[in-house]
Amino acid sequence: MDGKTMPSTTETEIRELEEKLRQADIVADPDLLDELIVEGCFFTAQDGGIYTKEHVLQSHRPAGARKFTRFETSGLRIQDFGNAAVVTVRIDLATVNTQAALLFTRFWLKRDGSWQVVGGSAVQLEHSH
């Protein structure tokens, strides 16, 4: 035994969904985000603003628009609670005008066999213009 534990099915599924979420952010895919985010979801942004699912979808329109010049994730952590999971991930991003390092927390819930984000928040770690 090497002391390492195999990831749970939940961890594997959430890791795959987090990658889909990352891709949906990078290429602005509101249809995929619509599938991954539950109706009634709230997200607290680093500026203290509270955003709904519709706000998130609107910010990813038009579909296919690439607004990021950099979008890198690191430090993904997943805590498995059976039909729920909590994720933290660092995202270093840049646009033409700004760059930031954010720590995201997302709450995933499995209902009727499907995982969806039910809430989340972001904290700004570093900032430069």
PASETOR-10195 format. One record per atom (N, C-alpha, C, O): residue in one letter; x, y, z. Coordinates in steps of 0.2 Angstrom, whole numbers, padded with zeros to 4 digits, always signed. Layout:
aXYZ
...
// end
This chain:
m+0004-0006+0000
m+0000+0000+0000
m+0004+0006+0000
m+0009+0007+0004
d+0003+0011-0004
d+0007+0017-0005
d+0004+0023-0001
d+0007+0028-0001
g-0001+0022+0003
g-0004+0027+0007
g-0009+0031+0004
g-0012+0036+0007
k-0009+0031-0003
k-0014+0035-0006
k-0020+0032-0007
k-0021+0026-0008
t-0026+0036-0006
t-0032+0033-0007
t-0035+0035-0014
t-0033+0040-0017
m-0039+0030-0017
m-0042+0032-0023
m-0047+0037-0022
m-0051+0037-0018
p-0048+0041-0027
p-0053+0046-0027
p-0060+0043-0027
p-0061+0038-0031
s-0065+0045-0024
s-0072+0043-0024
s-0075+0044-0030
s-0072+0048-0034
t-0080+0040-0032
t-0084+0042-0038
t-0086+0049-0038
t-0086+0052-0043
t-0089+0051-0032
t-0091+0058-0032
t-0085+0063-0034
t-0086+0068-0038
e-0079+0062-0031
e-0073+0066-0033
e-0072+0066-0040
e-0070+0071-0043
t-0072+0060-0043
t-0070+0059-0050
t-0076+0063-0054
t-0074+0067-0059
e-0082+0062-0053
e-0087+0066-0056
e-0087+0073-0056
e-0087+0077-0061
i-0086+0076-0050
i-0085+0083-0048
i-0079+0086-0052
i-0079+0091-0055
r-0073+0082-0052
r-0067+0084-0055
r-0069+0085-0063
r-0067+0090-0066
e-0073+0081-0066
e-0074+0081-0073
e-0079+0087-0074
e-0079+0090-0079
l-0084+0088-0070
l-0089+0094-0070
l-0085+0100-0069
l-0087+0105-0073
e-0080+0101-0065
e-0076+0107-0064
e-0073+0109-0070
e-0072+0114-0072
e-0070+0103-0074
e-0067+0105-0080
e-0072+0107-0085
e-0070+0112-0089
k-0078+0104-0085
k-0083+0107-0090
k-0084+0114-0088
k-0085+0118-0093
l-0085+0116-0082
l-0086+0122-0080
l-0081+0127-0082
l-0082+0133-0084
r-0075+0125-0081
r-0069+0129-0083
r-0069+0131-0091
r-0068+0136-0093
q-0071+0125-0095
q-0071+0126-0102
q-0077+0131-0104
q-0077+0135-0108
a-0083+0130-0100
a-0088+0135-0101
a-0087+0142-0100
a-0089+0146-0103
d-0083+0143-0095
d-0080+0150-0093
d-0076+0153-0099
d-0076+0158-0101
i-0071+0148-0101
i-0066+0151-0106
i-0069+0152-0113
i-0068+0157-0116
v-0074+0148-0115
v-0077+0149-0122
v-0084+0152-0122
v-0087+0152-0127
a-0086+0154-0116
a-0092+0157-0115
a-0098+0153-0118
a-0100+0154-0123
d-0100+0148-0114
d-0105+0143-0116
d-0111+0143-0111
d-0111+0139-0106
p-0115+0148-0112
p-0121+0148-0108
p-0125+0142-0108
p-0129+0141-0103
d-0126+0138-0113
d-0130+0132-0113
d-0127+0127-0108
d-0131+0124-0105
l-0121+0126-0108
l-0118+0121-0104
l-0118+0124-0096
l-0120+0120-0092
l-0117+0130-0095
l-0118+0133-0089
l-0125+0132-0086
l-0127+0131-0080
d-0130+0133-0091
d-0137+0132-0089
d-0139+0125-0086
d-0143+0124-0082
e-0135+0120-0089
e-0136+0113-0087
e-0132+0112-0080
e-0135+0108-0076
l-0127+0115-0079
l-0122+0114-0073
l-0125+0118-0067
l-0123+0116-0061
i-0129+0123-0068
i-0131+0128-0062
i-0138+0127-0061
i-0142+0127-0066
v-0140+0126-0055
v-0147+0125-0053
v-0151+0131-0053
v-0148+0137-0052
e-0157+0131-0055
e-0162+0137-0054
e-0162+0139-0047
e-0162+0134-0042
g-0161+0145-0045
g-0161+0147-0038
g-0155+0148-0035
g-0154+0150-0029
c-0149+0147-0039
c-0143+0147-0037
c-0141+0154-0035
c-0143+0159-0039
f-0137+0155-0030
f-0134+0162-0028
f-0127+0161-0028
f-0124+0156-0026
f-0123+0166-0031
f-0116+0167-0031
f-0114+0173-0028
f-0116+0179-0030
t-0110+0173-0023
t-0107+0180-0020
t-0100+0181-0023
t-0096+0177-0022
a-0100+0187-0027
a-0094+0188-0030
a-0089+0192-0025
a-0091+0194-0020
q-0083+0192-0028
q-0077+0195-0023
q-0079+0203-0021
q-0076+0205-0016
d-0083+0206-0025
d-0085+0213-0023
d-0091+0213-0019
d-0093+0219-0017
g-0093+0207-0016
g-0099+0207-0012
g-0106+0207-0015
g-0111+0206-0012
g-0106+0208-0022
g-0112+0207-0026
g-0115+0200-0026
g-0111+0195-0026
i-0121+0200-0026
i-0124+0193-0026
i-0128+0192-0033
i-0131+0196-0035
y-0126+0187-0036
y-0128+0185-0043
y-0132+0179-0043
y-0131+0174-0040
t-0137+0179-0048
t-0141+0173-0049
t-0139+0169-0055
t-0134+0171-0058
k-0142+0164-0056
k-0140+0160-0062
k-0141+0164-0068
k-0137+0164-0073
e-0146+0168-0069
e-0147+0172-0075
e-0142+0177-0076
e-0140+0178-0081
h-0139+0180-0070
h-0134+0185-0071
h-0128+0181-0074
h-0124+0184-0078
v-0126+0175-0071
v-0121+0171-0074
v-0121+0170-0081
v-0117+0171-0085
l-0127+0167-0083
l-0128+0166-0090
l-0128+0172-0094
l-0125+0171-0100
q-0130+0177-0092
q-0130+0184-0096
q-0123+0186-0097
q-0121+0188-0102
s-0119+0185-0092
s-0112+0187-0092
s-0108+0183-0097
s-0102+0184-0099
h-0111+0177-0099
h-0107+0172-0104
h-0110+0173-0111
h-0109+0168-0115
r-0114+0178-0112
r-0117+0179-0119
r-0113+0185-0122
r-0111+0190-0119
p-0112+0185-0129
p-0114+0180-0133
p-0110+0174-0133
p-0104+0174-0131
a-0113+0168-0134
a-0109+0162-0134
a-0103+0162-0138
a-0103+0165-0144
g-0098+0159-0136
g-0092+0159-0140
g-0087+0164-0139
g-0081+0164-0142
a-0089+0170-0136
a-0085+0176-0135
a-0080+0174-0130
a-0081+0172-0124
r-0073+0175-0132
r-0068+0174-0127
r-0066+0181-0124
r-0063+0185-0127
k-0067+0181-0118
k-0066+0188-0114
k-0059+0187-0110
k-0057+0192-0108
f-0057+0181-0109
f-0051+0180-0105
f-0045+0179-0109
f-0045+0175-0114
t-0039+0182-0107
t-0033+0181-0111
t-0029+0176-0107
t-0024+0173-0109
r-0031+0175-0101
r-0028+0170-0096
r-0033+0167-0092
r-0037+0171-0089
f-0033+0160-0091
f-0038+0157-0086
f-0035+0151-0084
f-0036+0146-0088
e-0032+0151-0078
e-0028+0145-0076
e-0031+0143-0069
e-0032+0147-0065
t-0032+0137-0068
t-0035+0134-0062
t-0029+0130-0058
t-0025+0127-0061
s-0029+0130-0052
s-0024+0126-0048
s-0027+0125-0041
s-0032+0128-0038
g-0025+0120-0037
g-0026+0119-0030
g-0034+0116-0029
g-0037+0118-0024
l-0036+0113-0034
l-0043+0110-0034
l-0044+0105-0028
l-0040+0101-0027
r-0048+0107-0023
r-0050+0102-0018
r-0057+0101-0018
r-0061+0105-0019
i-0059+0095-0017
i-0066+0092-0017
i-0067+0089-0010
i-0063+0084-0008
q-0072+0091-0007
q-0074+0087-0001
q-0081+0084-0002
q-0086+0087-0004
d-0081+0077-0002
d-0087+0073-0004
d-0091+0072+0002
d-0089+0070+0008
f-0098+0074+0002
f-0103+0073+0007
f-0108+0068+0004
f-0114+0069+0006
g-0107+0063+0000
g-0112+0059-0003
g-0115+0062-0009
g-0113+0062-0014
n-0121+0065-0007
n-0125+0068-0013
n-0124+0075-0013
n-0127+0079-0017
a-0118+0078-0010
a-0116+0085-0010
a-0109+0085-0010
a-0105+0080-0007
a-0106+0090-0012
a-0099+0091-0012
a-0097+0099-0012
a-0101+0103-0015
v-0091+0100-0009
v-0089+0107-0008
v-0082+0107-0012
v-0078+0103-0011
v-0082+0112-0016
v-0075+0113-0020
v-0072+0119-0019
v-0076+0125-0018
t-0066+0120-0018
t-0062+0126-0018
t-0057+0125-0024
t-0054+0120-0025
v-0056+0131-0027
v-0051+0131-0033
v-0048+0138-0034
v-0052+0143-0034
r-0042+0138-0035
r-0039+0145-0037
r-0040+0146-0044
r-0038+0141-0048
i-0042+0152-0046
i-0042+0154-0053
i-0038+0160-0054
i-0039+0165-0051
d-0033+0160-0058
d-0029+0166-0060
d-0031+0168-0067
d-0031+0164-0072
l-0034+0174-0068
l-0037+0176-0074
l-0035+0183-0076
l-0033+0187-0072
a-0035+0184-0083
a-0034+0190-0085
a-0038+0192-0091
a-0040+0187-0095
t-0040+0198-0092
t-0043+0201-0098
t-0039+0206-0101
t-0033+0207-0098
v-0041+0209-0106
v-0036+0215-0109
v-0035+0220-0104
v-0030+0224-0104
n-0040+0221-0099
n-0040+0227-0094
n-0037+0225-0087
n-0035+0230-0084
t-0038+0219-0085
t-0036+0218-0078
t-0034+0210-0077
t-0035+0206-0082
q-0031+0209-0072
q-0029+0202-0070
q-0031+0201-0062
q-0030+0206-0059
a-0032+0195-0060
a-0034+0194-0053
a-0033+0187-0052
a-0033+0182-0056
a-0032+0185-0045
a-0031+0178-0043
a-0037+0178-0038
a-0038+0182-0033
l-0041+0173-0039
l-0047+0172-0035
l-0048+0165-0032
l-0045+0160-0035
l-0050+0164-0026
l-0052+0158-0023
l-0059+0157-0024
l-0063+0160-0020
f-0061+0152-0027
f-0069+0150-0028
f-0070+0145-0023
f-0067+0140-0023
t-0076+0145-0021
t-0079+0140-0017
t-0086+0138-0021
t-0090+0143-0022
r-0087+0132-0022
r-0094+0130-0025
r-0097+0124-0022
r-0093+0120-0019
f-0103+0124-0021
f-0107+0119-0018
f-0111+0115-0023
f-0115+0118-0027
w-0109+0109-0024
w-0113+0105-0029
w-0118+0100-0025
w-0116+0098-0020
l-0123+0099-0028
l-0128+0094-0026
l-0131+0089-0031
l-0132+0091-0037
k-0131+0083-0029
k-0134+0078-0034
k-0141+0077-0033
k-0143+0074-0027
r-0145+0078-0038
r-0152+0077-0037
r-0155+0074-0043
r-0152+0075-0049
d-0159+0069-0043
d-0161+0065-0048
d-0156+0062-0053
d-0156+0062-0059
g-0150+0060-0050
g-0144+0057-0053
g-0140+0062-0057
g-0135+0060-0060
s-0141+0069-0056
s-0137+0074-0059
s-0134+0079-0054
s-0137+0081-0050
w-0128+0081-0055
w-0124+0086-0051
w-0126+0093-0054
w-0125+0094-0060
q-0127+0098-0050
q-0127+0105-0052
q-0125+0109-0046
q-0125+0107-0040
v-0122+0115-0048
v-0120+0120-0043
v-0126+0123-0040
v-0130+0125-0044
v-0126+0123-0033
v-0132+0126-0030
v-0130+0133-0027
v-0134+0136-0024
g-0123+0134-0026
g-0121+0141-0023
g-0114+0141-0024
g-0110+0136-0025
g-0111+0147-0022
g-0104+0148-0022
g-0102+0155-0020
g-0106+0160-0019
s-0095+0156-0020
s-0093+0163-0019
s-0085+0163-0021
s-0082+0158-0023
a-0083+0169-0022
a-0076+0170-0024
a-0073+0176-0019
a-0076+0180-0017
v-0067+0175-0018
v-0063+0179-0014
v-0057+0181-0018
v-0053+0177-0021
q-0055+0188-0018
q-0050+0190-0022
q-0043+0189-0018
q-0043+0191-0012
l-0038+0186-0020
l-0032+0184-0017
l-0027+0190-0019
l-0023+0192-0014
e-0026+0191-0025
e-0021+0196-0027
e-0025+0200-0033
e-0030+0198-0036
h-0022+0206-0034
h-0025+0210-0039
h-0019+0215-0042
h-0015+0218-0038
s-0020+0216-0048
s-0015+0221-0052
s-0019+0223-0058
s-0023+0219-0061
h-0017+0229-0060
h-0021+0232-0066
h-0017+0231-0072
h-0019+0233-0078
// end
